[in-house]
Amino acid sequence: MILNSLQQHFGYNAFREGQEAVINAVVSGRSVAAIFPTGSGKSLCYQLPALHLPHLTLVISPLLALMQDQLDFLAQHNIPAASIDSTQSREEAQAVMQGVRNGQIKILMISVERLKNERFRRFIEQIPISLLVVDEAHCISEWGHNFRPDYLKLPHYQQQLKIPQTLLLTATATPQVVADMQHKFAIAPEDVITTGFYRPNLHLSVEPVAHTQKTTRLTEWLQPRAQQCGIVYVTLQKTAEAVADQLNRNGIAARAYHAGLGSDIREQIQQQFMSGELRCIVATIAFGMGIDKSDIRYVVHYDLPKSIENYSQETGRAGRDGGISDCLVLANRDNLNVLQNFVYGDTPEPEGITAVLDEIQAVMGTPQPRWELMLNALSQQSNIRPLALKTLLVQLELQNVIHPQFSYFAEYRFKYLVPESALIERFEGERRSFVEAIVEHSAKARTWVTVNFDALHQHYGAERSRVVSALEYFQEQGLIELQSKQMTEVYSVNNAPMDVTQLSEGLCHYFESKERSEVERIEAMVALFESDRCLSQQLAHYFGDHTLTDGCGHCSVCRGSVARLPISVQLTPLETYDFDHLTQPFQQKYRDLYAGKQPSAELLTRYLCGISVPRFTPMKARSLAAYAELEQYPYADVKQWVTQQST
C-alpha cells in the first residue's frame, strides 16, 4: 500500500534510506523523530503518510520560503495542501480555512507563531488532526542552534489540540538535542530514526588564510571551478557585495545575495542560480534554506560559520546528486570575538528582567488581571532585544506566570476610496447609524483617517471587534484602503503571589546557561577546524554518528594538512586605551536621555564591543566615534577592564 502510494503520487520506485521506517511508524500511529542529513528526503516522511491518515496533517515550519517550496512540490503531485501565512489576504486565509473544514485540504502549513492567535486556535481546535509535523525540529531545544522560543510551547499545543502523534524532522541535532526532543514529545528510543551524517561525496577542507589574503585565495581556488555551480558564504551583507565585486573583476561571474536586497531581486538571483544561468552566489545565510538544487559542486565559507550545526547545514547543500563536491573553509581567528559578541548581546541584564516582572506585578490583584504589551515598546523599556524578550515571555508562560490570550492592532487607519457620503448611504437603519459613528469618531488628516475606538465605545457603545469587522468589510467592498499597526499582545496573569527577586534570579541563570552554551558551540567549531583527526569523522561524531571508524581519506586532515587558525590582527593591551575619552560622550548622552541615570558596566561594554541593544537606537549610539572600537577584543576582557575603570 505504502509503496503503491510512493509510485502513484510521487513517481518513485524505492525509498531512500530511513524513509520507509519513518513512514511505517507514522502510519502505525507512533510519534517519530527523523534525523536525516540535508537533502535526504525528510519531507516525504510526512507527505506520503498524510495521504493515508484519516484527518489533517498540521505542519509547523520556521520559514515562509520553506513552506512555499514544499507547497509547490505538493501541488505538482496533486496533493491537496495549503498554508496560512502573513502574506495572504483575509479572503485567501478564509478560503484555506474552509478547505480545511470540509476536508478538501489534507496538509496545512503554518508558522508556530500562528498558534498564538486566539482566533486561529479557536478554528483549529474544531478540526480533527491526525499528525503534528515539526520541520527543523532542533528549534524546539534551547540547546540546539536557531532556537525559536515559541517552539517550546509545541508540546502544550499538541495536548490542547488533542493531536495523537508527532513527527519531528531535522538534519542537525546533537545527542543532547535529540534527548530533549524525545523527552518533550514522549518519543520511544526505537522511534528515533537516524541515517548517519557522513556523506562520502563531500570533501571537507579547512585552509588557514590571513584575513588580507582571503579574497586572493578564494579567486585562485574558484578559477578552475568557474563552470561549476557553488555558494560562497559570508557573515555580513557588505562583505557579500565586496567579495562578489572582486570576483567579477577577476573574471568569475558572481552575484551577492543577502536580506538587504529587495525581494524581487533576491527571487531573480535565486531563479538564475537554480536554472544554471548564474553559477556563483556570494551569500549570507539568508540564502539556502529550502533550496533543492542537486548539482551544487562547492560550498566555500569565506567567514567562519556560526556553529558546527550551521556548517553542517550549509555544506549539506552541496552534492545532493551524489557527485563529488568540495567544501572549503578559509579560516582565521580574526572575527572570532565578533561571533561571540553576537551571543553576549542576547543576554538580558538583570534590571531588564526585573523591569518586565514589575510590569506584570503592577496588573495583579484584580479578579481577572490582563497584561497588554507592544513588543518593541517593552523591548525599549527593558533594554532587552526582541528575540531575547520573546524567549523571556515564553519562559514566563512555561512557569505559569502569564498565559497568551490574543493579539490585536492598537491602531487602525484608512483612506476613503469613495466619498464619505457614498459609504454611509450604502447602509440603512441601525447599521447606517453605526457607520456614521465610525466616520464621526475618526480623526482626519490630509489623506489618512485614524479610528478612535475609545470614543466609539464611550459615545456609541461599539465593541472593538465590531468596529474592526466593519472596517475589514469596507475594505473587502473596495470602499476604503485599510492599514493596521502597533501589534499588541494580551496575556492573562496568574494572581498567585510572585517573588520578583527569586524569579528574576532564576531567569538570569537560565539566560547565562544559554550564553555559555552558545559560546561553547563556537569553541567546539574552532576545535573541529583545528583537529588533527579526520574532519568527516569528527563532524559525524558531533552528531552522534560513530559508524565512520577510520579516516575518510579525502578531507584536508586525511590529506596531511592540519589547520592552525592564524590571528592576523595583533591587539594592543586594553590598558593603553583612555577610558574617559572612549566613553564620556556615550555616558553624557545616556544621562541626558535617561534622567541622569548612569549606564551600567554591561551597557558600556556592549557599546565598546559594538553590540546593539534597544536603548542605543534613540541615543544614535552607532554614530558616536567609539562605538565598536573594541569589537575585536574578547567580551569578558573588555567587561573586566570597564568594571575596573568604572569603580
ZAMARGU-4260 file (C-alpha; in steps of 0.2 Angstrom, whole numbers, plus 5000, padded with zeros to 4 digits):
<rodrens>
0) 5000/5000/5000 | 5014/5012/5005 | 5025/5008/4990 | 5010/5009/4978 | 5007/5027/4985
5) 5025/5031/4983 | 5024/5026/4964 | 5007/5033/4961 | 5009/5050/4969 | 5027/5054/4969
10) 5034/5043/4954 | 5047/5035/4964 | 5051/5016/4964 | 5060/5014/4980 | 5063/5024/4996
15) 5079/5032/5002 | 5087/5026/5017 | 5077/5028/5033 | 5061/5035/5024 | 5052/5018/5024
20) 5055/5015/5043 | 5049/5033/5047 | 5033/5031/5036 | 5028/5014/5043 | 5030/5020/5061
25) 5019/5036/5057 | 5006/5026/5048 | 5006/5014/5063 | 5001/5028/5074 | 5018/5031/5083
30) 5027/5048/5086 | 5044/5048/5077 | 5059/5059/5076 | 5068/5058/5059 | 5086/5064/5059
35) 5092/5064/5041 | 5106/5074/5033 | 5101/5089/5022 | 5094/5084/5006 | 5090/5066/5010
40) 5071/5067/5008 | 5064/5071/5026 | 5048/5080/5019 | 5042/5064/5010 | 5041/5056/5028
45) 5025/5067/5031 | 5019/5070/5014 | 5016/5051/5010 | 5008/5047/5027 | 4996/5062/5025
50) 4988/5053/5011 | 4984/5038/5022 | 4979/5046/5039 | 4961/5050/5042 | 4962/5068/5046
55) 4973/5084/5044 | 4992/5084/5045 | 4997/5100/5053 | 5015/5106/5048 | 5025/5118/5058
60) 5038/5127/5048 | 5050/5140/5053 | 5052/5149/5036 | 5039/5155/5023 | 5052/5151/5009
65) 5052/5133/5016 | 5033/5132/5016 | 5032/5139/4998 | 5044/5127/4991 | 5035/5112/4999
70) 5018/5118/4994 | 5024/5120/4976 | 5031/5102/4976 | 5014/5095/4983 | 5004/5105/4970
75) 5015/5097/4956 | 5010/5080/4963 | 4991/5084/4965 | 4992/5083/4984 | 4979/5095/4992
80) 4990/5106/5003 | 4989/5124/5009 | 4997/5137/5021 | 4990/5151/5031 | 5003/5165/5032
85) 5005/5184/5034 | 5006/5187/5015 | 4988/5182/5012 | 4973/5192/5012 | 4959/5189/5024
90) 4949/5181/5009 | 4963/5169/5005 | 4965/5164/5023 | 4946/5161/5024 | 4946/5150/5009
95) 4960/5139/5016 | 4951/5138/5032 | 4935/5132/5023 | 4945/5120/5013 | 4952/5113/5030
100) 4934/5112/5037 | 4927/5102/5023 | 4942/5090/5022 | 4947/5096/5005 | 4965/5100/5011
105) 4975/5086/5019 | 4991/5096/5024 | 4990/5113/5032 | 5007/5123/5034 | 5009/5137/5047
110) 5022/5145/5057 | 5022/5142/5076 | 5018/5160/5079 | 5001/5157/5071 | 4996/5146/5086
115) 4997/5162/5097 | 4982/5169/5088 | 4967/5165/5099 | 4956/5166/5084 | 4966/5154/5074
120) 4967/5142/5089 | 4948/5143/5091 | 4947/5137/5072 | 4960/5124/5073 | 4953/5116/5089
125) 4937/5112/5080 | 4947/5102/5067 | 4952/5084/5069 | 4971/5082/5067 | 4980/5066/5064
130) 4998/5071/5064 | 5008/5086/5070 | 5024/5088/5060 | 5038/5100/5066 | 5050/5104/5052
135) 5068/5110/5058 | 5063/5102/5074 | 5080/5107/5083 | 5072/5124/5085 | 5062/5115/5099
140) 5078/5114/5110 | 5086/5128/5120 | 5102/5118/5117 | 5100/5117/5098 | 5105/5131/5085
145) 5092/5143/5078 | 5082/5141/5094 | 5064/5148/5092 | 5056/5152/5109 | 5039/5149/5103
150) 5043/5131/5098 | 5045/5127/5117 | 5026/5128/5118 | 5023/5115/5105 | 5020/5100/5117
155) 5007/5111/5126 | 4998/5115/5109 | 4999/5096/5105 | 4989/5092/5121 | 4977/5107/5119
160) 4973/5102/5101 | 4972/5083/5106 | 4984/5078/5092 | 4988/5059/5095 | 5006/5059/5087
165) 5020/5069/5081 | 5034/5068/5068 | 5050/5078/5071 | 5061/5082/5056 | 5079/5089/5057
170) 5096/5087/5049 | 5106/5095/5063 | 5103/5088/5080 | 5116/5083/5093 | 5113/5069/5105
175) 5108/5082/5118 | 5096/5090/5107 | 5089/5073/5102 | 5086/5068/5120 | 5077/5085/5123
180) 5066/5082/5108 | 5062/5064/5114 | 5058/5070/5131 | 5047/5084/5126 | 5036/5073/5114
185) 5037/5056/5123 | 5046/5048/5108 | 5052/5030/5111 | 5071/5027/5108 | 5067/5014/5094
190) 5057/5028/5085 | 5071/5040/5084 | 5077/5035/5066 | 5094/5042/5060 | 5103/5038/5044
195) 5120/5045/5049 | 5129/5061/5045 | 5144/5056/5035 | 5142/5059/5016 | 5157/5052/5007
200) 5155/5063/4991 | 5158/5079/5002 | 5177/5083/5003 | 5179/5094/5018 | 5194/5106/5018
205) 5200/5119/5031 | 5213/5131/5025 | 5222/5143/5036 | 5222/5160/5027 | 5226/5178/5034
210) 5212/5190/5033 | 5221/5201/5020 | 5224/5186/5008 | 5206/5178/5009 | 5199/5186/4993
215) 5215/5182/4983 | 5215/5164/4989 | 5196/5162/4985 | 5199/5169/4967 | 5213/5156/4964
220) 5203/5142/4971 | 5187/5146/4961 | 5196/5149/4944 | 5197/5131/4939 | 5179/5129/4945
225) 5172/5144/4936 | 5160/5132/4926 | 5153/5124/4941 | 5139/5129/4952 | 5143/5134/4970
230) 5139/5145/4985 | 5152/5157/4995 | 5145/5160/5012 | 5150/5176/5021 | 5144/5184/5038
235) 5140/5202/5033 | 5130/5210/5019 | 5144/5222/5015 | 5156/5208/5013 | 5144/5199/5001
240) 5144/5214/4990 | 5163/5217/4991 | 5168/5199/4988 | 5156/5197/4973 | 5163/5213/4966
245) 5181/5207/4967 | 5176/5190/4959 | 5168/5199/4944 | 5184/5210/4942 | 5194/5194/4941
250) 5183/5186/4928 | 5172/5175/4939 | 5154/5179/4936 | 5146/5181/4954 | 5131/5190/4962
255) 5129/5195/4980 | 5113/5188/4989 | 5108/5195/5006 | 5092/5201/5016 | 5096/5219/5012
260) 5091/5216/4994 | 5073/5218/4988 | 5063/5203/4987 | 5061/5204/4968 | 5080/5205/4966
265) 5083/5190/4978 | 5070/5180/4969 | 5078/5184/4952 | 5095/5179/4958 | 5089/5163/4965
270) 5080/5159/4949 | 5096/5162/4939 | 5105/5151/4951 | 5093/5137/4950 | 5092/5137/4931
275) 5111/5137/4930 | 5112/5154/4921 | 5121/5160/4937 | 5134/5149/4944 | 5142/5158/4959
280) 5132/5166/4973 | 5141/5175/4987 | 5128/5175/5001 | 5124/5177/5019 | 5115/5163/5027
285) 5099/5171/5021 | 5102/5160/5006 | 5100/5141/5006 | 5085/5136/5017 | 5073/5126/5006
290) 5085/5127/4991 | 5084/5110/4982 | 5097/5111/4968 | 5106/5094/4966 | 5122/5099/4956
295) 5130/5112/4968 | 5148/5107/4967 | 5156/5118/4980 | 5152/5127/4996 | 5165/5140/5002
300) 5165/5148/5020 | 5174/5164/5017 | 5170/5168/5035 | 5169/5156/5049 | 5151/5149/5051
305) 5141/5152/5067 | 5142/5134/5073 | 5145/5116/5068 | 5127/5114/5065 | 5127/5129/5053
310) 5142/5122/5045 | 5134/5105/5043 | 5118/5113/5036 | 5127/5124/5024 | 5139/5111/5017
315) 5125/5099/5016 | 5118/5109/5001 | 5132/5103/4990 | 5132/5087/4981 | 5114/5081/4983
320) 5116/5072/4966 | 5129/5061/4974 | 5143/5069/4964 | 5160/5074/4972 | 5159/5091/4979
325) 5171/5102/4988 | 5168/5111/5004 | 5181/5124/5009 | 5183/5135/5025 | 5195/5150/5023
330) 5199/5150/5042 | 5207/5163/5054 | 5203/5169/5071 | 5201/5187/5067 | 5182/5188/5068
335) 5180/5175/5082 | 5177/5188/5095 | 5164/5197/5084 | 5155/5180/5083 | 5155/5178/5102
340) 5149/5196/5104 | 5133/5192/5095 | 5129/5179/5109 | 5133/5191/5123 | 5121/5204/5116
345) 5106/5192/5118 | 5108/5190/5137 | 5097/5202/5146 | 5103/5212/5161 | 5096/5208/5177
350) 5087/5225/5179 | 5079/5222/5162 | 5071/5206/5168 | 5066/5214/5184 | 5058/5228/5174
355) 5047/5216/5164 | 5042/5207/5180 | 5037/5223/5189 | 5026/5227/5174 | 5017/5211/5176
360) 5015/5213/5195 | 5008/5230/5193 | 4992/5222/5185 | 4990/5209/5198 | 4976/5210/5211
365) 4961/5211/5201 | 4949/5196/5199 | 4955/5193/5180 | 4971/5203/5178 | 4976/5206/5160
370) 4993/5212/5154 | 4994/5221/5137 | 5011/5224/5128 | 5019/5230/5112 | 5035/5220/5110
375) 5045/5234/5103 | 5040/5247/5116 | 5043/5234/5130 | 5060/5230/5122 | 5065/5248/5123
380) 5058/5250/5141 | 5068/5234/5147 | 5083/5236/5135 | 5081/5218/5130 | 5082/5213/5112
385) 5066/5207/5104 | 5071/5189/5102 | 5078/5188/5120 | 5062/5196/5126 | 5051/5183/5116
390) 5061/5170/5125 | 5058/5178/5142 | 5040/5179/5139 | 5039/5160/5134 | 5048/5156/5150
395) 5036/5165/5160 | 5022/5156/5151 | 5030/5139/5155 | 5032/5144/5173 | 5013/5148/5173
400) 5015/5167/5177 | 5006/5173/5161 | 4995/5165/5148 | 4993/5171/5130 | 4975/5177/5125
405) 4975/5186/5109 | 4984/5199/5099 | 4976/5215/5091 | 4982/5230/5082 | 4981/5246/5093
410) 4979/5257/5078 | 4968/5256/5063 | 4969/5270/5049 | 4961/5271/5032 | 4958/5282/5017
415) 4942/5284/5008 | 4941/5276/4990 | 4923/5283/4989 | 4916/5299/4997 | 4911/5298/5015
420) 4893/5301/5010 | 4893/5286/4997 | 4900/5275/5011 | 4886/5280/5023 | 4872/5278/5010
425) 4876/5260/5007 | 4868/5256/5024 | 4851/5258/5032 | 4844/5258/5050 | 4855/5254/5065
430) 4869/5249/5053 | 4869/5266/5045 | 4870/5274/5062 | 4884/5263/5067 | 4894/5268/5051
435) 4890/5287/5054 | 4898/5284/5071 | 4914/5277/5064 | 4915/5291/5052 | 4912/5304/5066
440) 4924/5297/5078 | 4939/5295/5067 | 4952/5309/5066 | 4955/5315/5049 | 4972/5320/5042
445) 4976/5325/5024 | 4975/5308/5017 | 4973/5295/5031 | 4959/5294/5044 | 4963/5286/5062
450) 4949/5277/5071 | 4946/5282/5089 | 4940/5266/5097 | 4938/5273/5115 | 4927/5287/5108
455) 4916/5275/5098 | 4914/5264/5114 | 4910/5279/5125 | 4898/5288/5114 | 4890/5273/5104
460) 4894/5258/5114 | 4903/5250/5100 | 4913/5235/5104 | 4931/5235/5096 | 4928/5218/5087
465) 4913/5225/5078 | 4922/5241/5073 | 4936/5230/5066 | 4924/5218/5057 | 4916/5234/5049
470) 4932/5241/5043 | 4938/5224/5036 | 4921/5223/5027 | 4923/5241/5020 | 4940/5236/5013
475) 4933/5220/5005 | 4920/5230/4996 | 4933/5242/4989 | 4926/5257/4999 | 4942/5261/5009
480) 4961/5256/5010 | 4964/5249/5027 | 4981/5249/5037 | 4984/5242/5054 | 4999/5244/5065
485) 5006/5243/5083 | 5003/5225/5086 | 4998/5222/5105 | 4999/5206/5113 | 4986/5202/5128
490) 4991/5190/5142 | 4981/5184/5157 | 4991/5185/5173 | 4991/5172/5187 | 4986/5180/5203
495) 4997/5169/5214 | 5010/5178/5224 | 5026/5182/5214 | 5043/5183/5222 | 5051/5195/5209
500) 5068/5193/5216 | 5068/5175/5216 | 5060/5173/5199 | 5072/5186/5191 | 5087/5177/5198
505) 5081/5160/5191 | 5078/5168/5174 | 5095/5176/5174 | 5103/5159/5177 | 5093/5152/5163
510) 5100/5166/5151 | 5118/5164/5157 | 5117/5145/5154 | 5111/5148/5136 | 5125/5161/5134
515) 5138/5148/5140 | 5131/5135/5128 | 5132/5147/5113 | 5150/5152/5117 | 5155/5133/5119
520) 5147/5130/5102 | 5158/5142/5094 | 5173/5135/5103 | 5168/5117/5098 | 5168/5123/5080
525) 5186/5130/5081 | 5191/5114/5089 | 5184/5104/5074 | 5193/5115/5061 | 5210/5113/5071
530) 5208/5095/5074 | 5222/5083/5069 | 5209/5069/5066 | 5198/5066/5051 | 5186/5081/5049
535) 5172/5070/5042 | 5174/5058/5057 | 5174/5072/5069 | 5158/5080/5061 | 5149/5064/5061
540) 5154/5060/5080 | 5147/5078/5085 | 5130/5072/5079 | 5131/5055/5087 | 5136/5045/5072
545) 5150/5033/5076 | 5149/5022/5060 | 5165/5030/5052 | 5178/5021/5062 | 5193/5026/5051
550) 5198/5042/5042 | 5188/5047/5026 | 5203/5048/5016 | 5198/5064/5007 | 5197/5078/5020
555) 5211/5090/5022 | 5217/5081/5038 | 5217/5065/5029 | 5227/5073/5015 | 5240/5078/5028
560) 5235/5096/5031 | 5231/5100/5049 | 5224/5118/5051 | 5230/5131/5064 | 5219/5146/5063
565) 5230/5162/5062 | 5227/5178/5070 | 5232/5192/5058 | 5227/5207/5070 | 5239/5210/5085
570) 5228/5218/5098 | 5236/5232/5109 | 5233/5230/5128 | 5217/5237/5134 | 5226/5247/5147
575) 5233/5258/5134 | 5216/5265/5130 | 5209/5281/5138 | 5193/5275/5146 | 5186/5293/5148
580) 5190/5298/5131 | 5181/5282/5124 | 5166/5283/5135 | 5162/5301/5140 | 5152/5306/5125
585) 5141/5290/5127 | 5139/5292/5146 | 5134/5310/5144 | 5121/5306/5130 | 5114/5292/5141
590) 5112/5303/5156 | 5103/5317/5145 | 5091/5304/5138 | 5088/5294/5154 | 5085/5306/5168
595) 5103/5307/5174 | 5105/5288/5176 | 5122/5281/5174 | 5125/5267/5161 | 5130/5250/5169
600) 5147/5242/5166 | 5137/5229/5155 | 5130/5243/5144 | 5147/5252/5142 | 5155/5235/5137
605) 5141/5232/5124 | 5144/5250/5117 | 5163/5247/5115 | 5161/5230/5108 | 5148/5236/5095
610) 5134/5225/5102 | 5117/5234/5099 | 5103/5234/5112 | 5087/5244/5111 | 5092/5259/5120
615) 5106/5263/5108 | 5093/5267/5094 | 5086/5283/5102 | 5104/5288/5108 | 5110/5285/5090
620) 5125/5276/5098 | 5131/5270/5082 | 5136/5287/5076 | 5147/5290/5091 | 5166/5289/5087
625) 5170/5275/5100 | 5155/5263/5095 | 5163/5246/5092 | 5180/5252/5095 | 5185/5236/5104
630) 5174/5224/5094 | 5190/5213/5091 | 5193/5210/5109 | 5185/5196/5120 | 5169/5202/5128
635) 5174/5196/5145 | 5191/5205/5144 | 5183/5222/5140 | 5170/5220/5153 | 5183/5217/5166
640) 5193/5232/5161 | 5177/5243/5160 | 5172/5237/5178 | 5189/5242/5184 | 5189/5259/5176
645) 5171/5262/5182 | 5174/5259/5201
</rodrens>
